[in-house]
């Protein structure tokens, strides 16, 4: 088992950066935990009626208190696809409130 630390720069999109990292290091399965901050992002929640995620735009500076997810490689025929999924993320801001979602 290996452990990696990936530090993203300002403006980098986390999903794409982690997918690219996994591909470049031939990581086919992994667990992800993260903390950090952002200026704006879109989180969301799973709507069981529509079977889709409902977006929640967050257009202010926020701290990521916790984020968990995984990477899995799926082979369909000859094509390999790197899948990245996130569990709920917990955020905080300068006012006393918490926003949680996917």
N, CA, C and O of each residue as an XYZ file, in Angstrom:
408
protein
N       0.846     -1.172      0.000
C       0.000      0.000      0.000
C       0.896      1.241      0.000
O       1.907      1.297      0.700
N       0.502      2.226     -0.796
C       1.249      3.481     -0.892
C       0.382      4.638     -0.439
O      -0.845      4.584     -0.519
N       1.036      5.682      0.037
C       0.338      6.907      0.424
C       0.923      8.056     -0.374
O       2.142      8.201     -0.469
N       0.055      8.870     -0.946
C       0.474     10.035     -1.714
C      -0.142     11.279     -1.098
O      -1.235     11.228     -0.534
N       0.560     12.386     -1.208
C       0.029     13.693     -0.841
C      -0.029     14.514     -2.126
O       0.988     14.715     -2.790
N      -1.219     14.982     -2.466
C      -1.410     15.776     -3.674
C      -1.843     17.172     -3.242
O      -2.868     17.337     -2.581
N      -1.063     18.162     -3.615
C      -1.375     19.549     -3.274
C      -1.806     20.252     -4.556
O      -1.069     20.273     -5.542
N      -3.007     20.828     -4.533
C      -3.526     21.514     -5.711
C      -3.256     23.006     -5.607
O      -3.259     23.584     -4.520
N      -3.027     23.604     -6.740
C      -2.814     25.039     -6.793
C      -4.121     25.793     -6.911
O      -5.169     25.202     -7.173
N      -4.060     27.075     -6.719
C      -5.236     27.931     -6.837
C      -5.842     27.793     -8.228
O      -5.136     27.897     -9.231
N      -7.129     27.564     -8.287
C      -7.832     27.458     -9.559
C      -7.886     26.062    -10.156
O      -8.605     25.847    -11.132
N      -7.146     25.100     -9.599
C      -7.191     23.733    -10.136
C      -8.513     23.077     -9.757
O      -9.015     23.262     -8.649
N      -9.066     22.313    -10.684
C     -10.313     21.595    -10.439
C      -9.960     20.258     -9.788
O      -9.268     19.452    -10.409
N     -10.416     19.993     -8.548
C      -9.984     18.796     -7.814
C     -10.284     17.480     -8.512
O      -9.423     16.601     -8.554
N     -11.482     17.319     -9.061
C     -11.829     16.054     -9.698
C     -10.907     15.713    -10.845
O     -10.422     14.586    -10.945
N     -10.661     16.684    -11.716
C      -9.787     16.449    -12.867
C      -8.339     16.243    -12.429
O      -7.650     15.372    -12.959
N      -7.874     17.040    -11.464
C      -6.492     16.917    -10.996
C      -6.233     15.550    -10.370
O      -5.183     14.952    -10.609
N      -7.177     15.048     -9.570
C      -6.989     13.743     -8.939
C      -7.107     12.606     -9.946
O      -6.386     11.613     -9.846
N      -8.006     12.742    -10.913
C      -8.124     11.732    -11.967
C      -6.832     11.671    -12.779
O      -6.326     10.585    -13.062
N      -6.297     12.834    -13.155
C      -5.032     12.877    -13.900
C      -3.890     12.273    -13.087
O      -3.063     11.536    -13.625
N      -3.843     12.586    -11.789
C      -2.797     12.038    -10.921
C      -2.889     10.513    -10.867
O      -1.879      9.818    -10.981
N      -4.106     10.001    -10.692
C      -4.288      8.546    -10.614
C      -3.849      7.873    -11.907
O      -3.188      6.835    -11.874
N      -4.208      8.449    -13.029
C      -3.815      7.869    -14.321
C      -2.301      7.908    -14.508
O      -1.703      6.929    -14.953
N      -1.686      9.032    -14.171
C      -0.243      9.171    -14.394
C       0.585      8.281    -13.468
O       1.730      7.957    -13.784
N       0.017      7.884    -12.330
C       0.719      7.004    -11.393
C       0.177      5.569    -11.421
O       0.495      4.760    -10.549
N      -0.643      5.265    -12.431
C      -1.222      3.929    -12.606
C      -1.932      3.446    -11.331
O      -1.808      2.284    -10.946
N      -2.666      4.344    -10.692
C      -3.452      4.000     -9.503
C      -4.820      3.530     -9.988
O      -5.559      4.291    -10.613
N      -5.150      2.279     -9.697
C      -6.399      1.699    -10.196
C      -7.489      1.642     -9.141
O      -8.662      1.483     -9.480
N      -7.133      1.767     -7.881
C      -8.111      1.801     -6.792
C      -7.480      2.563     -5.638
O      -6.313      2.351     -5.310
N      -8.252      3.448     -5.025
C      -7.707      4.248     -3.920
C      -8.828      4.861     -3.095
O      -9.950      5.042     -3.569
N      -8.498      5.172     -1.864
C      -9.374      5.964     -1.006
C      -8.783      7.357     -0.925
O      -7.564      7.525     -0.911
N      -9.656      8.362     -0.873
C      -9.212      9.753     -0.829
C      -9.785     10.424      0.408
O     -10.970     10.284      0.710
N      -8.940     11.147      1.116
C      -9.403     12.051      2.169
C      -8.755     13.394      1.899
O      -7.616     13.464      1.437
N      -9.492     14.470      2.192
C      -8.955     15.781      1.857
C      -9.475     16.859      2.799
O     -10.545     16.737      3.394
N      -8.685     17.909      2.911
C      -9.065     19.160      3.558
C      -8.536     20.269      2.665
O      -7.695     20.024      1.799
N      -9.017     21.474      2.867
C      -8.524     22.566      2.046
C      -9.471     23.736      2.076
O     -10.181     23.946      3.059
N      -9.484     24.506      0.992
C     -10.341     25.679      0.902
C     -10.583     25.998     -0.570
O      -9.853     25.538     -1.448
N     -11.629     26.801     -0.825
C     -11.903     27.258     -2.173
C     -12.647     28.584     -2.121
O     -13.213     28.961     -1.095
N     -12.631     29.285     -3.257
C     -13.364     30.556     -3.369
C     -14.792     30.330     -3.814
O     -15.704     31.005     -3.335
N     -15.005     29.388     -4.725
C     -16.349     29.036     -5.150
C     -16.348     27.602     -5.667
O     -15.352     27.131     -6.216
N     -17.464     26.918     -5.488
C     -17.573     25.521     -5.905
C     -19.044     25.165     -6.040
O     -19.928     25.960     -5.719
N     -19.282     23.968     -6.517
C     -20.640     23.438     -6.569
C     -20.628     22.111     -5.811
O     -19.917     21.179     -6.185
N     -21.413     22.037     -4.757
C     -21.624     20.779     -4.048
C     -23.063     20.373     -4.351
O     -23.719     21.031     -5.159
N     -23.563     19.335     -3.744
C     -24.922     18.935     -4.052
C     -25.400     17.805     -3.176
O     -24.691     17.336     -2.286
N     -26.604     17.382     -3.444
C     -27.195     16.267     -2.712
C     -27.920     15.370     -3.709
O     -28.372     15.821     -4.762
N     -28.020     14.080     -3.352
C     -28.638     13.104     -4.246
C     -30.140     13.113     -4.049
O     -30.632     12.882     -2.945
N     -30.864     13.380     -5.121
C     -32.321     13.390     -5.114
C     -32.790     11.993     -5.494
O     -32.621     11.570     -6.638
N     -33.373     11.281     -4.550
C     -33.780      9.896     -4.802
C     -34.924      9.791     -5.805
O     -35.063      8.770     -6.479
N     -35.740     10.828     -5.911
C     -36.853     10.796     -6.861
C     -36.364     10.897     -8.306
O     -36.863     10.187     -9.180
N     -35.389     11.776     -8.560
C     -34.889     11.958     -9.926
C     -33.657     11.098    -10.215
O     -33.230     10.997    -11.365
N     -33.087     10.480     -9.183
C     -31.874      9.660     -9.313
C     -30.728     10.476     -9.905
O     -29.987     10.004    -10.767
N     -30.603     11.701     -9.427
C     -29.555     12.591     -9.916
C     -29.139     13.519     -8.779
O     -29.843     13.645     -7.777
N     -27.979     14.170     -8.949
C     -27.504     15.108     -7.941
C     -28.043     16.496     -8.214
O     -28.037     16.959     -9.355
N     -28.511     17.166     -7.163
C     -29.024     18.531     -7.261
C     -27.891     19.470     -6.843
O     -27.381     19.357     -5.729
N     -27.497     20.385     -7.709
C     -26.352     21.261     -7.420
C     -26.682     22.330     -6.380
O     -27.796     22.850     -6.323
N     -25.680     22.638     -5.563
C     -25.745     23.734     -4.601
C     -24.519     24.612     -4.857
O     -23.427     24.280     -4.396
N     -24.673     25.720     -5.579
C     -23.524     26.608     -5.808
C     -23.102     27.282     -4.498
O     -23.949     27.736     -3.728
N     -21.814     27.342     -4.257
C     -21.264     28.009     -3.079
C     -20.280     29.047     -3.605
O     -19.158     28.714     -3.986
N     -20.711     30.317     -3.622
C     -19.914     31.381     -4.256
C     -19.288     32.285     -3.204
O     -19.506     33.497     -3.207
N     -18.519     31.698     -2.317
C     -17.804     32.469     -1.307
C     -16.653     31.626     -0.780
O     -16.627     30.410     -0.969
N     -15.722     32.263     -0.132
C     -14.581     31.560      0.448
C     -15.080     30.579      1.502
O     -15.805     30.966      2.418
N     -14.693     29.309      1.376
C     -15.079     28.274      2.327
C     -13.893     27.380      2.639
O     -12.998     27.200      1.813
N     -13.898     26.829      3.831
C     -12.912     25.837      4.232
C     -13.540     24.462      4.104
O     -14.684     24.264      4.514
N     -12.806     23.507      3.541
C     -13.262     22.120      3.467
C     -12.828     21.441      4.759
O     -11.640     21.201      4.973
N     -13.798     21.133      5.620
C     -13.492     20.493      6.897
C     -13.202     19.014      6.732
O     -12.353     18.461      7.431
N     -13.907     18.370      5.804
C     -13.634     16.967      5.502
C     -14.209     16.620      4.137
O     -15.249     17.135      3.725
N     -13.508     15.741      3.457
C     -13.950     15.234      2.169
C     -13.418     13.819      2.061
O     -12.248     13.569      2.350
N     -14.259     12.901      1.650
C     -13.836     11.513      1.477
C     -14.348     11.015      0.140
O     -15.417     11.427     -0.311
N     -13.599     10.138     -0.492
C     -14.019      9.590     -1.769
C     -13.159      8.415     -2.160
O     -12.355      7.922     -1.368
N     -13.338      7.966     -3.397
C     -12.531      6.858     -3.867
C     -12.296      6.966     -5.364
O     -12.975      7.703     -6.079
N     -11.315      6.209     -5.804
C     -10.992      6.087     -7.223
C     -11.089      4.608     -7.562
O     -10.585      3.757     -6.830
N     -11.739      4.316     -8.673
C     -11.817      2.939     -9.149
C     -11.649      2.939    -10.656
O     -12.155      3.822    -11.348
N     -10.950      1.962    -11.150
C     -10.773      1.827    -12.592
C     -11.755      0.781    -13.097
O     -11.833     -0.327    -12.566
N     -12.493      1.147    -14.119
C     -13.487      0.249    -14.698
C     -13.057     -0.080    -16.116
O     -12.711      0.816    -16.887
N     -13.075     -1.345    -16.459
C     -12.728     -1.760    -17.814
C     -13.993     -2.194    -18.533
O     -14.694     -3.104    -18.093
N     -14.272     -1.532    -19.641
C     -15.413     -1.892    -20.482
C     -14.852     -2.183    -21.872
O     -14.480     -1.270    -22.609
N     -14.799     -3.471    -22.219
C     -14.163     -3.841    -23.472
C     -12.680     -3.561    -23.393
O     -11.986     -4.086    -22.522
N     -12.187     -2.725    -24.310
C     -10.760     -2.365    -24.291
C     -10.536     -1.003    -23.677
O      -9.396     -0.545    -23.603
N     -11.592     -0.343    -23.235
C     -11.448      1.010    -22.697
C     -11.380      0.985    -21.177
O     -12.216      0.366    -20.519
N     -10.374      1.665    -20.624
C     -10.247      1.800    -19.169
C     -10.715      3.188    -18.780
O     -10.286      4.186    -19.359
N     -11.594      3.243    -17.798
C     -12.130      4.508    -17.338
C     -11.802      4.668    -15.859
O     -12.059      3.770    -15.058
N     -11.244      5.795    -15.511
C     -10.948      6.091    -14.111
C     -12.150      6.822    -13.528
O     -12.502      7.906    -13.992
N     -12.776      6.243    -12.525
C     -13.975      6.818    -11.910
C     -13.579      7.455    -10.581
O     -12.873      6.841     -9.782
N     -14.026      8.671    -10.348
C     -13.771      9.374     -9.101
C     -15.114      9.689     -8.483
O     -15.965     10.303     -9.125
N     -15.316      9.274     -7.238
C     -16.573      9.590     -6.565
C     -16.272     10.192     -5.200
O     -15.285      9.845     -4.551
N     -17.143     11.098     -4.783
C     -16.984     11.798     -3.520
C     -18.102     11.410     -2.565
O     -19.256     11.267     -2.970
N     -17.760     11.246     -1.323
C     -18.761     11.112     -0.264
C     -19.114     12.548      0.161
O     -18.554     13.501     -0.381
N     -20.010     12.708      1.096
C     -20.356     14.080      1.506
C     -19.137     14.904      1.914
O     -18.191     14.397      2.517
N     -19.189     16.173      1.569
C     -18.144     17.119      1.934
C     -18.729     18.068      2.975
O     -19.895     18.452      2.884
N     -17.928     18.443      3.956
C     -18.380     19.375      4.983
C     -17.574     20.657      4.867
O     -16.345     20.640      4.797
N     -18.302     21.772      4.848
C     -17.698     23.077      4.617
C     -18.001     24.024      5.762
O     -18.996     23.863      6.469
N     -17.133     25.017      5.938
C     -17.425     26.071      6.907
C     -17.099     27.418      6.272
O     -16.430     27.484      5.241
N     -17.572     28.469      6.887
C     -17.284     29.817      6.405
C     -17.055     30.719      7.605
O     -16.970     30.251      8.741
N     -16.956     32.009      7.348
C     -16.702     32.959      8.427
C     -17.933     33.173      9.309
O     -17.817     33.727     10.402
N     -19.094     32.746      8.855
C     -20.303     32.821      9.686
C     -20.592     31.432     10.227
O     -20.247     30.437      9.588
N     -21.226     31.345     11.408
C     -21.428     30.029     12.033
C     -22.528     29.211     11.356
O     -23.673     29.203     11.809
N     -22.168     28.515     10.251
C     -23.096     27.615      9.584
C     -22.294     26.524      8.869
O     -21.114     26.699      8.567
N     -22.941     25.430      8.615
C     -22.296     24.307      7.930
C     -23.149     23.962      6.705
O     -24.376     23.908      6.791
N     -22.497     23.732      5.581
C     -23.164     23.258      4.380
C     -22.596     21.887      4.073
O     -21.377     21.719      4.028
N     -23.455     20.911      3.863
C     -22.973     19.571      3.553
C     -23.635     19.079      2.291
O     -24.797     19.388      2.030
N     -22.912     18.326      1.517
C     -23.466     17.771      0.288
C     -22.415     17.017     -0.462
O     -21.298     16.846      0.026
N     -22.749     16.569     -1.624
C     -21.821     15.823     -2.459
C     -21.171     16.773     -3.397
O     -20.339     16.367     -4.209
